[in-house]
């Protein structure tokens, strides 16, 4: 019971003969003395926690920037792959166009050769007809046939 009585006397302010401000100061000093070590410890822990949080925030920002850079580099890699694919397609299209051009040129040459051949055959046919009809006609018809035939070849 003596412990309870001691605790009550420490907690409950006793009336003193001096003025009340001294008692309030003593009470405040006692309260500070009682809670100040714990509050300082909590303050240190809070400061340490804030420091760790700031470090963690910096690390998270660094990671975010790395992820952004990785994503950007992935986009660049994908873009380069698309450029390579389109370049390959372009080469294939160029080859096809060259083949088509060669075929068209060859067809034109074949057409020109065949039309020249047909034209030559036509002139030859005219020449033969003229020669048959000109058996007794003379040199004039032969010169005309020769001119027709040679004009078709130029």
Wavefront OBJ file of the C-alpha trace (Angstrom):
o trace
v 0.000 0.000 0.000
v 2.844 2.310 0.485
v 3.699 2.080 -3.229
v 0.212 3.247 -4.198
v 0.442 6.089 -1.773
v 3.789 7.102 -3.248
v 2.407 6.971 -6.782
v -0.579 9.075 -5.810
v 1.607 11.667 -4.244
v 3.772 11.843 -7.380
v 0.820 12.133 -9.708
v -1.500 14.290 -7.680
v -0.158 17.770 -7.097
v 0.019 18.753 -3.509
v -1.015 22.094 -2.409
v 1.841 24.272 -1.498
v 2.108 27.509 0.239
v 3.828 29.208 -2.681
v 1.979 30.443 -5.738
v 0.524 28.035 -8.348
v 2.941 28.779 -11.203
v 5.796 27.042 -9.451
v 3.661 23.953 -9.002
v 2.657 23.999 -12.661
v 6.308 24.335 -13.685
v 7.266 21.437 -11.457
v 4.416 19.388 -12.881
v 5.475 20.230 -16.457
v 9.103 19.389 -15.640
v 8.033 16.086 -14.113
v 5.850 15.287 -17.117
v 8.678 16.162 -19.501
v 11.141 14.124 -17.470
v 8.751 11.200 -17.592
v 7.946 11.273 -21.340
v 10.926 13.099 -22.890
v 13.244 10.053 -23.271
v 10.473 8.078 -24.963
v 9.547 11.026 -27.192
v 13.203 11.542 -28.192
v 13.451 7.858 -29.039
v 10.242 8.082 -31.125
v 11.590 11.240 -32.825
v 14.822 9.425 -33.743
v 12.848 6.475 -35.074
v 10.654 8.811 -37.131
v 13.720 10.589 -38.536
v 15.263 7.233 -39.435
v 11.995 6.110 -41.030
v 11.743 9.323 -43.076
v 15.352 8.884 -44.224
v 14.638 5.290 -45.296
v 11.458 6.384 -47.071
v 13.375 9.030 -49.009
v 15.973 6.419 -50.008
v 13.206 4.057 -51.069
v 11.471 6.802 -53.087
v 14.758 7.570 -54.882
v 15.279 3.882 -55.658
v 11.712 3.570 -56.982
v 12.175 6.599 -59.208
v 15.404 5.095 -60.577
v 13.623 1.798 -61.277
v 10.766 3.625 -62.990
v 13.195 5.488 -65.222
v 14.960 2.203 -66.057
v 11.649 0.585 -66.977
v 10.789 3.567 -69.134
v 14.167 3.296 -70.883
v 13.725 -0.444 -71.371
v 10.268 0.104 -72.821
v 11.646 2.779 -75.127
v 14.460 0.479 -76.223
v 11.900 -2.295 -76.841
v 9.954 0.111 -79.028
v 13.150 0.982 -80.901
v 14.005 -2.684 -81.378
v 10.516 -3.361 -82.691
v 10.798 -0.386 -85.028
v 14.160 -1.616 -86.358
v 12.668 -5.063 -86.913
v 9.829 -3.473 -88.887
v 12.333 -1.459 -90.945
v 14.272 -4.642 -91.708
v 11.054 -6.442 -92.682
v 9.974 -3.591 -94.953
v 13.451 -3.430 -96.496
v 13.253 -7.150 -97.285
v 9.809 -6.663 -98.813
v 11.153 -3.761 -100.856
v 14.015 -5.885 -102.204
v 11.546 -8.626 -103.189
v 9.290 -6.091 -104.917
v 12.302 -4.606 -106.753
v 13.314 -8.057 -108.000
v 9.765 -8.769 -109.149
v 9.607 -5.417 -110.940
v 12.928 -6.110 -112.690
v 11.669 -9.527 -113.752
v 8.442 -7.989 -115.047
v 10.420 -5.314 -116.886
v 12.664 -7.962 -118.460
v 9.621 -9.982 -119.500
v 7.933 -6.916 -120.970
v 11.090 -5.972 -122.866
v 11.446 -9.508 -124.168
v 7.784 -9.566 -125.208
v 8.213 -6.245 -126.980
v 11.273 -7.576 -128.783
v 9.435 -10.771 -129.672
v 6.468 -8.704 -130.802
v 8.722 -6.397 -132.816
v 10.522 -9.385 -134.322
v 7.310 -11.174 -135.079
v 5.642 -8.064 -136.475
v 8.740 -7.383 -138.583
v 8.643 -10.977 -139.688
v 4.958 -10.694 -140.492
v 5.584 -7.426 -142.251
v 8.439 -8.966 -144.216
v 6.236 -11.903 -145.118
v 3.540 -9.485 -146.248
v 5.983 -7.594 -148.441
v 7.363 -10.843 -149.784
v 3.843 -11.938 -150.659
v 3.263 -8.624 -152.461
v 6.583 -9.049 -154.239
v 5.705 -12.537 -155.400
v 2.310 -11.343 -156.647
v 3.916 -8.447 -158.414
v 6.548 -10.636 -159.984
v 3.917 -13.084 -161.188
v 1.841 -10.343 -162.693
v 4.878 -8.576 -164.144
v 6.350 -11.445 -166.079
v 6.121 -9.666 -169.261
v 5.834 -6.112 -167.990
v 9.351 -4.928 -167.600
v 11.833 -3.393 -165.209
v 9.537 -0.709 -163.770
v 7.449 -3.197 -161.746
v 10.534 -4.887 -160.324
v 11.901 -1.557 -159.088
v 8.549 -0.764 -157.430
v 8.506 -4.152 -155.709
v 12.068 -3.669 -154.531
v 11.215 -0.228 -153.085
v 8.199 -1.615 -151.261
v 10.199 -4.456 -149.815
v 13.171 -2.340 -148.700
v 10.972 0.425 -147.232
v 9.306 -2.121 -144.972
v 12.647 -3.194 -143.533
v 13.926 0.262 -142.640
l 1 2 3 4 5 6 7 8 9 10 11 12 13 14 15 16 17 18 19 20 21 22 23 24 25 26 27 28 29 30 31 32 33 34 35 36 37 38 39 40 41 42 43 44 45 46 47 48 49 50 51 52 53 54 55 56 57 58 59 60 61 62 63 64 65 66 67 68 69 70 71 72 73 74 75 76 77 78 79 80 81 82 83 84 85 86 87 88 89 90 91 92 93 94 95 96 97 98 99 100 101 102 103 104 105 106 107 108 109 110 111 112 113 114 115 116 117 118 119 120 121 122 123 124 125 126 127 128 129 130 131 132 133 134 135 136 137 138 139 140 141 142 143 144 145 146 147 148 149 150 151 152 153 154
